[in-house]
Every structure is written in structure tokens, then in C-alpha cells.
Amino acid sequence: MAFPPPKIQDPQTEHTHTAILLHGRGSDGPEFAEDFLSSITSQQMSLTESLPNWRWVFPSSRTRHSTVFQEEMCTWFDASSLDDIQKDQELQTEGLRESVHHILNILEAEIKLLEGRSDRVSLGGISQGMAISLWVLLCAPGRITAPLGGILGFCGWLPFAHQVECLVRRPGIDSIHRKRLVSEFFLDTIADSTSRPERDAYDLSVLNTPAFLSHGLDDPHVSIYLGRQAARVLQEIDIRVEVQEFTGADADGHWIKEPEGFDHILRFIERHCER
């Protein structure tokens, strides 16, 4: 089954930047766009009003079977448990493979629209969408040859984080070696017949992309400890990570705290992406 076309919110003025943002399990691009773009900062402005030259792209996952809910639903990959993220990990790889390649294609297209300025394109998502955006970043070497503007992650986690933590803590390896080992691990995990560059050929510059990760301490769906683990893995490969933790967000804590969280997003964008 094909992926649906993304929901796109065009810029209000000349297009200079793009954000690609991915929904969580059971949602879709239009629903996430409506909730995200209607939220406001402490200045009583939405992000589209604060960033009028930005194009907002909200892809939708395709429908697939959910092991947890025993039904077809809009989800980037199957996952049998968030209490034990190492359980039945083989269920995740097909969806990860399909979704990562799909989002990489969208990412490349948006960079092309901005005449190759990858630093003017940011990527992120909430919950499962954050998981996919981190996987896209770590699978991007060989296809994206310069840093993105930023990674924006909300209330999410990193599939296979435990294996990566074991990998990067091997003694006697430097930062570049850690980056390469991690990227190779992610590429190998979703490898198929599609050709990719030789291991020593691809550029790791995209892994210099800064990240902002936000998570509710009271999130009942994705534990704060999983969010902290994701941040820790990125820091292990020398990605600059800003972390925001909070309580009392809507959706019982599984959402971005309003307006403080949107203030943080805007400040991060102004520091790292508005070039």
C-alpha cells in the first residue's frame, strides 16, 4: 500500500525554510498538522505566524497491522510494546525500512526545492514520528551530505537504542568512528536489495545536525526514560542536543507543553535554523 501524499502548509511569504514533521501512531499528517499549527507561543502566535517564510510538510504513514491493537491503523512501524522496547524487535524492521526510505525521499525533495540548502530544512516528529525522524537522520549519510537545520523530537524514543549504546561504548574509538559505527548499524538493520555507498565512501556531515528533544515527565504512553535514552545516544555520537522536560501538557502529558514548549521550539529554530 502506498504512502498518502503529505499535508502541506505553504509559507505566508517567500519560501526560505521547510520543516518536515511526522505524526504518532494512530494519527496522520492532516490531524497532526491541525493540532501542531493551531498551538501558540507565549506571544499568542502560532509557529506559522512566527515563521511566515516556512513551509510545513506533514507526511502520513501508510496503514499497517498493529500487533498491540490487532487492527489496521496508520502507523510508521509495528511495535509490540513500549514497556519493553526490545521485545519482538524484528516486527519493527519492515516498517522502519519503508518509512525511512519514504521520508528520506521527501527530505531530499525539500532540500532540492531550497536549491540544495539542507541547513534550511528541519526534520522531526512526535512519539513514533520522533522515532522515525531519528532513524532518518542516522540513515542519511550517503544521501544527505551536509547538516540539516535541526531535529525536533517530542515525546518519543529511539528503536534499537540499547544495541546502539552497547556499540558506542566500546573502548578506544573516537567520535568519527562512533558516528560511522552507528550509521552502519542503522543502515544494516534496514538493509534490502537497494544499493548504498561503500562503507568508507559516504559523508557523515549530516550527523552534525543539532537536535531539540522535548518530553513530559508525566507522559503515560512513552516513558521519560526512553526520551532520555534517545538524547543520550545522540550525545554519545557528539550530536548537540537540547532537552526540555515538563509536566502538565495536554493529552495527559503526551504532547508538547503549550505555550512553553512552542517557545522552546521557536528559540531553537531562531538559533540554529534561521540562517
N, C-alpha and C positions, 0 to 999 in steps of 0.2 A: 504494500500500500504506500502511495506517495505521500510526502510531507505536504501539508496545506501551504498556500502562499502566506508570507508573513503579513501581519498588520503593520502598516507604516503611517507614522505621523510626520508629515512634511514640515520643514522649518518655516518659521514665520518671515524670515528674511533670507539673505543669501546663504546657501548651504556651505558651511565650513567644517562641521564636525558631525559624527554619527555615533550613536550608542545602540548596540545590539543587546537586547535584554530578554532572558529566557524565563518562562513560567515554571511553576512547580507541577508536581504530579496531580492529575485530575483537573487542571486548568487548561487554558490555551492562550495564544497570543493576544486576541482581542480582549479577553477578560482581564488578563494581567495589565494590558495597556490602559484599560479604563481605570483600574484601581490605582496604578502607579502614577499615571499622568494627572489624575484628579487630586492627588495628595499635595500638601502645601508645606512650604518652609515657614519659619517664624516671621518672615516678611509678608505672609499671606499671599505668596505667589507660588504657582506650580513651577516645575522644572522647565516646562515648555516656555513659560513666561520669563523665567530667569535666564534661559539659554535659547533665545529666539533663532539663533543660527544653527541649531542642532536638528538633525534628522533622527527620529526614533524608530527603530526596527524591532518588532516583537514577533519572532518566529513561533510557529506552533509545532509541537511534536506530532508524529503520526500516532494513530491508535494502535495499541498492542495489548496483549493479555497481561493482566496483573495477577501475580501469584497470591498476593495478600488479599485482594478483594474478589478474586475469582470471577473477573469480568473484563471485557474490553474497555479500555479507557485511554485518554490522552496522556501519555507518559513517555519520557525520553528513553527510559530503560526499565527493565523489570528489577525489582529488589524485594527479597522475601522478608527482610527485617531491618529496622533501624535501631533496634536494641542491640543486635549483634550484626554489625555491618560486614563481618567476614563470612557470615552464613550464606551458603549457596551462591558464592560469587560468580560461578560460571553462568548463572542466569542473567548477569548484567552485561556480559561482553557483547552480545549481538546488538543490543540497543545502544550501548556505548559506541560501537563501531559505526553504526548507521548515523547516529545523531552527531557524532564528532565530525564525520565527513560532510554531513549536510551543513552544519554551522560553519565549518571551515570554508565551504563554497560561498556562503553568504558573506563571511568576513572578507574574503578575497574580492568579492564583487563590490563591497562598500569601500574598500581601500582603493580599488580602481576608480570608482566614482570621484574620489578625492585626489586623483592624479598620483596615486602611489603613496600618499601620506598616511602610513599606518599609525603614526603618532596622533592622528586626528580621529581615530576610530577606537572606541572603548567597547568592552565586552563584559557581560555579567549576567546575573540572574538570581532567582530566589529558590531556596530549597534544592530540588533536583536540578533546577536550572543553573544554580551556582555550581553544582557538581559537574555538569556538562561544560560550563564555561571554563572551569579549571582544567578539565581534560583537554579541551580545545587548545588552551594556551600551551599545555605541556606536550601536545602532539603537533604544535605548529612549526617547530624547526624543520626546515626543508621546504616549507611552503610560504612562510612569512619570514622575511629576512631583516626585520627591524622591530624595535619595541612598539607595542600598541600604546594608546594614550593612557589606558588603565584597565584594571579588572575590578568590577564591582560585584561583590558577593554578599547575599543576605540570607541568614538563617539556613545555611547549607552545610555540606560536608564534602569530603574527597573520597570517592570509592577507591579501594586498594591502598588507603593511606598507611595501614600497618606495614604492608610489604615495602612501601617506599621508605618509611622510617628506618626499617632494618637495613635497607640498601645504602642510604646516605650516611649511616653511622659507621660504615666500615672504616677502620683506621687507615691513615696515610693517603687520603685522597683530597685533592684541592677542590676549590669551588667550581672550576670549569669541568673537572671530571665528574663531580656530583651532578651538575646540570645535565651532562651528556648521559650519565647512567639513568637518571630519572626519565629523561625524554625517550631513551631507548626502551625502558621498561614499559612506558605507556604505549608507544608505537608497537612494540612486540605483542602486548596484551590484546590489541585490536587488529593485529596484522591479518591481511587476507591476500588475495592474488594481486591487489593493486600495488604497482611498483612504488618504491620510495628511494630516496637518495642513499648512497653508501654511508655507512655509519660515520666515517670521518669527513664526509663531504658537506654536511649541512651546517648552516649558520645558526648559532644559539642566541643571537642578539634579541630575539623576541622574548626570551626569558628574563630580560632586564625590565620588563613591564612592571610598573608599580601596582599594588593592589590595595583595595579597601574592603575589609570584611566586617560585616555588622551582624550581631546575633543577640537574641533575647535570652537573658539568664533564666527566664521562666518559660521558655519555648517548650511546649509539651510534645511536639512532634519530632524535632531534631535537637538532640541534647547539645547544650552549650559546649560540652566536652568534645563533641565531634567538630564543632566550629573551631575550637581552639586547636585541635589536632590538624585541621586543614591549614590554619595560619602557621603552625609550627613547621609543617612540611615545606611550605613556601619559603619560610625564613631559613630553613636548612640549606636551600639552594640559592641563598642570598637574594631573594626577591624582597623588595621593600614592601612591608605590609603594615598598614594602619588598621587597628582593630577598634571597634566600638561595641561595647556591651551595654545592655539596658534592660529595664523591666517595664511592664505595663503597656506594651503595644497592642494594637487591635488583633483580632483573630487569636485571642488567648496567648499572645506573645509570639506567634509565628508570622510576623510581618515586620515592616520597618517602622520604628517609633516615629510618630508624627507629632510635632514638626522637627524634633531634634535630629532624627535620622536623615531627613532630607536636607537639613542644614549641613550635616557632615558630608553627604554626597556632593552637595554644591561646592563646599570648600575644597574637597578632594579634587573635583573637576577643575576648579579655578587654579589650583596649584600645579596639577600635573598634566591636564589635558588641553587647557585653553592656550595653545601655542600657535 
